[in-house]
Amino acid sequence: MVNLLRKPNGNNGKVHDITAEDANWGYVGFGLYHLQLGESAAEVTGDREVILVLVEGKAKISGAGQDFGELGERMNVFEKTPPACVYIPNDESWEAVATTNCTLAICTAPGHGNYKACVLPTPEKVTRGKGTNVRYIHPIAMEELDVADSLLVT
């Protein structure tokens, strides 16, 4: 059985870096940055497409030769506001510069170059489950939203 519990590598900077290979997931990867005001993160996508999710806080984001400006309205995960998200295709690079303290998730999967870098549309809230198992999600990239080659993100 795959060990799903991954403890963070510190409190600041890249605190999670889980590749498909080292997690034995075979397909998706996940990273997480905790950035303080003024700090930056940058990566090359290689053969993987990426969706950057501003979990909380604000950052100036650029990638694939485009400047997407300052993004993010949700200052903590308990606000009922969807996160700002940016798609970056494979064989590109991206950078985020924190304009407030922020948490940035890096979701990856194999890319095929069929989509261009863009700010993704703001996802609508969807209700899942019944009774005591009700939960609310924001489908960022799901089957019905054609925004990426192979990446699914909620």
N, C-alpha and C positions, 0 to 999 in steps of 0.2 A: 504494500500500500504506500502511496506517495505521501510524504510528510507535507501537509499544507501549512503548518504553522511556521512562519518565517519571522524571526525577530529582526528589528531594525539594526542597521549598522551605524549607530550613533543617533544624534538628535538633529544635526544640520547637514545640509548638502544632500547627496544621494544616499538616502537611508535604506532603500530597497533596490536591488538589481537582480531580478529573477528572470533568467533566460529559459526558453523552452527546453533547452538541453539540460541545464542543471536542475530543473524542477521535474524532469522527465514528463513534461506535458506534451512534448512533440510538436507544438504548434505556436502557442501564444507566449508572449513575454510581458513582464510588468516591471516598471521602475517607479520610484517615488522620491521626489525632492522636497525638502523643507528648506525654503529660502528666506533669508532675512532681507529687509529693505535694502536695495542696491546690489544684492548678490545675484549671480547669474548661473545659468546652466546651459550647456550646449552639447549637442551630439550629432553624429553622422548616422543616417538611417541604414546605410548598407543595403542589404537585400530585403529589408523589412519596411513595411509601411507603419506609420505611427499616428496615433491620435493622442494629442496633448490635452489633458483635462485639468483645468484650473479648479481643483477641488475646493479651495478657499483662497481668498485674497485676490490681488491684482498683479499683472505682469505685462510688460511689453514683449510681444512675441513676434519673431520673424522666422522665415524658413523658405527654402526653395526659391531664394531670390526675391521674396516679397516681405514687406513690412506690414504686419496686421495691426499694429498700434497697441494701445493699452487695452487689455481685455480683463473681464472678471467683474462681477457685481456681488457675488456671494462671498461674504466675509467669514462665514463659518458654515460647516456642513449641516447644521440644524436649521438654517434658514430654508424656507420653502421655495427657494430660487434655484433654477437649473444652473449647472456649471457652464462656463464658456469652454468651447472645444475647438481645436484646430487640427485639420488633417494635413499630414506631410507624407508624400509618397516615398517609395524606396529610392535609393541612390541620390538622396538630397541631404541637407543638414538643416538644423533648427537651433534657435537660441531663445531663451527666456530671461528677462531681466526683471527682478521683483521690484514693483513700485509700492508695494506694501509687503509685510510678511505674507508668505503664500505657501501653499502646498500644491505641487504639480505632479499629476500622475502621467506616466508614459506607458501607453498601451501599444503593443507591437504584434505583428503577424507577418507572414511572408507577403511581399508586395509584388505586383506585376506591372506597375507603371500605367495603369489604365485611368487613374484619377489625378487631378491637379490639386496642388496645395490650396486650402481654403479654410475660412472660418466656417464651422458647421452650423446649420440652422439650430436655433434654440429648441431643445426637445420639449414636448408637452409632457406633463405628468400622466402616468398610466398607473392604474390600480391593478395589483396582482394579488391572488390568493383570496381566501374567504374567512369570515369569522375572526378568530384570534390570530390567523395567519395573514391578515391583510397587510400589504406593504405598498409603498408608492415609489415608483422608479421614473427616471428620465431616460428613455431609450435614445442613446446618443448615436449608435450605429447598430441597427438590428436588420433582420432580413428584409423588412418592408421599407427600410431607408437605404437607398442605393448610394452609399457615400464612400465605400472602400472596396478593395479587391477581395479581402478575406477576413478583415477584422470586424468583430462584433463587440460592442461596448455598451453597457447600461450604467 
